[in-house]
């Protein structure tokens, strides 16, 4: 019922949704603190995402293995196809719902949860607990390190007199570009892991990530970012809190450093969570956060694991009965 090509289409749709709901976070603070137009910021984010996927997949591919090895289907390719298809459908459903309401969500967490739920719906599969631990380490890392680094970086940058800082707009653009690069490194590598898994179970000759996979992943993320990024930028960059230029750059720099270290260590991280955590850090004791928006984000992150797990499990069971 589901062949390799249909499965590839589902994965491609998920990568587009990731571009629409997660990648725009990288340039949210640029838009909020400068006069750059959203369409230009999104274009910059898309290009830097591509470079992030390309460079980091060639130099530090550890995150690819986290996703690729999180479930062992024990060479049962038919069941594996059902499970991966179910997880992709679960991500699409959840991604569309959260995008509709303009709520940034983590496709990384949706991917891990839905794939695990789908795998448990099939007998004779093994969940790699070590890889799951890395995912949970990433959640804790994002909040603790994100808030602390945001706070500390802002304290350092705040030493620079405002009259000088206002003239150095290049910091804003560079920090946004680097953050988009790191997003590509994080999320791009995760979905390359999915493409590699599909290649293994559907096209036996594919045993490693190839250049065409990198290009496809990058282009699809570009498309998604350009199509749906505006809602997410407005939610994170404008509605969560009001940032000045120093706070915007501080949030970007602390996010870049934290995400880069996580990527090198092979820890899967959510750009959305990291970005929000650093914003909380840089605005700590400065001004109030929008509690309604912050609550929406926390609820979204909290529900992602159980809902995607459940959808993946249910769809897998339905496939097995057909």
N, C-alpha and C positions, 0 to 999 in steps of 0.2 A: 504493500500500500504506500509506503514511504521509501523512495529511493534516495541515492546520494545527492542527486541534483536538486530535488525538492528540499532536502535537508540543508544544502548550501544556500538556497534562497532564504530559508528561515533564519539562518545565521547572518546573512547579509542584512536582513530587515532589522535584526537585533542590533547590529553595529550602527545602522543608521539611527535607531532610537537612542543608542548611547551618545551619538554625536549631538542629538537634539536635546537630551536631558542632562548630560553631565559635562561635556566638553565646554559649553559656554561659560561655566564657572570660572574658567581660566582668565577671561577678559572682563568679568563682571565689574571688578573694581576700577579698571581703566575707564570704562564707560561712565561709571558713577562719579569719578573724580577728575575727568578731563572732558574736553569738548569733542572727542572723537565720535563719529557716528557708529551706531551699532553694526551696520552692514560691513563697515571697514574693519571693525574690531573682530567680527566673526570671521572675516576672510583671513586676517592675521592668525587667528586661533586655528583655523583649518590647516594653513600651511605649516605652522609650527607643530601641530599634531602629527602631520605626515612625517616631519623630520624626526620627531620623538620616537615614533614607531620604528622608523628605518634604523636610526643610530643605535637605540637601546636593544633592539632585537638582534643586532649583530655583535654588540659588546657585552650585554648583561641579560641573557635570556632566562634567568632563574624563574621569573614569574610565569613564563610560558609553561614550565614544568609543574608549577603548583596547580594550575587548572587542568592540565593534561593528565596529571596523576591523581586527582582528587577522588576519582572513582575507578575501580578496577572491574571491568565487565567480564573478565575471565574468558576473553576471546569469543564471547557470544555476540557476534556482530549484529544479528537481527534485533536482539533485545536492546543493544546499545543504540541502534538507530532510533528505536521508539523513545528511549530515555532522553537522548539529545534533542529530538524533535519536540518532546513534551516540555523540556526545559526552555527551549527557544520560544515556544508558544506562551509559556507562563511569563517570560520576560516581556514579550510583546504586549500582553494584556496589561501587566502592571505598569509598564513604561508608558503606554497610551493613557492610562487613567491618571497617572501622576503628571504627565506632560499637559493634559487637558486642564488641570487645576494649577499649572505653573509651578509645581513643587519639584525641586531638584531631587533626584533619587540616585541610588547607587546601583548601576547595572552589574557591578562587580559582585555585590552581595546577592542581588537577584539571581545571578548566574550560579553562584555556589549553592544557594538554597534550593533553587528549582532543579538543578542537576542532581543534587543529593536526594531530594524528594522523589524524583523520577526513578533514580537508581534503587531506592528502597522499595518502590512499587514493583520491582522485578526481583525474583529470587536469584540466588547465586551471584550476588554482586558484593563487592567489598568497598566500604568507605575508608579512605585514607585519613585516619585521625590526625596524623602529623600535619597534613596539608590544611585540615580544618583548623587546627591550632594556630597556624600562621594567619588565617583569616581573622580569627578572634584577636590575635595579637595586634593585627592591623587596626581593628576598631579601637582598642584601648590606646594604642600608639597615636592614632589620629587625634583623639580628644586631648589626651594629656600633653603630648609633645606639641600639638597644634596650638593649644591655648598658651602654654608656657613660652614657646618660641615667638608667638605673636606679641605677647606682652614684652618680652625682652628686646626683640628687634625694634619695636616701637620706641622703647625707652632710649635705645641707642640713636635711632634716627631723629628722635625728638630734640637731640642736642644740637642738630643743624639748625641755624637761624632760618626762620620761615622765608625771609626776604631772598635768601640764596636758593632755597629749595624750590621755590615757585618757578625759578628760571631753568631748572634742570628737568624738563619734561621727559627727557630721554630715559630717565629712571623708570617712569611709569610704563613706557612702551616696552623697554627691555624686560622688566619684571613680568609683564603680561605675556610676552612672547616666550620667555623661559618657562613660565607656569604652563602654558599651552603645550610646550615641548614635553614637559614632564608628564602631563596628562596623557599624551600620546604614548609615552613610555610605559605608563601604568596600565591604562585600559586597553591600549592597542595590543600589548603583550598578552593580556588575558584572553582577548578574542582570537589572537593568533594561536593560543593554546587550544581553543575550541576548533578552529580550522584544522589544526594538526590532528585533533581527535577524530574529526569527520573524515579527514584523509586516510587515517588508519583503518577506520571501520567500514568505509565505503569504497575507498580507492587504495588498495593494499600497497601500491608502489610508492605512496607518499609517506616517507618516514621522517622527514625533517622540514622545518619551515623554509619555504622558498621565497624568492624575491617577488613572485607574482602574488603570493599571499599578503606580503607586506603592502604592496601597491593597492590591492583590492581593499584591504582593511582601512588604509589611510584615505582612499577616495570615498569610501562609504561613510566614514566618520566626517569627512569634509561636507558631504551632501547633507547629512543629518544636522550638522552644526549650522549650516546656512539656512536650512528649512525651519528649524524649530528653536533656535537659540535665544530669540528675543524674549520670550516669556521667562526663561530661567535667569537671564541677565537682570531683568527688572526685579525679580524676586530676591535674588542674592545681593545685587549691587545697590538697589535703591530702597527696597521695602524692609529688609532685615534691620538695617540701621543706616545712618547717614555718615559717610566717611569723608574726611578731608584727604588731601594729597599724601601727607605723611602716613596716615593710617592705611591708605590704599596700598602704597608701596610696601609698607611694613608687612601687611597681610600677604602680599604676593611673595616677598622675599622669604618670609618664614615658611610659607607653603612650599616654595620651590626647594628649599634646603631639606625640609622634613620629607617631602615626597621623593627627592633624589636619594636620600639615605635609605628610605624604605625600599626603593627600586633596586639599589645595589645589594641590599641584604636579602632580597627576594620576598619581601613582605607585601602582600596585596593590600592596597590602600584605596579608599574612596576619595577622589578629588573633591567631591561635594562636601564630605564630612571634614576633610582637612581644611578646606577653604573657610567653612563656617566656623570651625574651631579657632582658626587664626584671627578671624574677624572679631570673635568674642574676646580673644586675648588682647588685640590692639585697642579695643574700645573699653576694656575693663576699667571701671571706676571713672570713665570719661563721660559716658552718656548711656541712656537706657536702650536696651534692645527692643525691637518690636516683638512683644511676647506672643502675639497671635501668629506671626510668621515663624518664629522660633519653635513654637509648639507644633505647627504644621510640619516643619522639618523633622523634629524629633519623632512625631507620630509616624511619619513616612518611613524613617529609618527603622523604627521599632517593628513596624508591620511588614517590612520587606521580607525578612527571613521567614516568618510563619506563613504568610500568604503565598509567596512564591514556592515555598516547600510544598504546601498543600495543593496548589494548582498543578505543579509538576507531577505530584503523586497521583492525583485524580485523572489527569489526562493520560498518563501512562497506563493506568488500569483500564481506561476506556479503549485505548489502542489495543490492548491485549485481548479484549472481549470481541473486537471486530473481526 
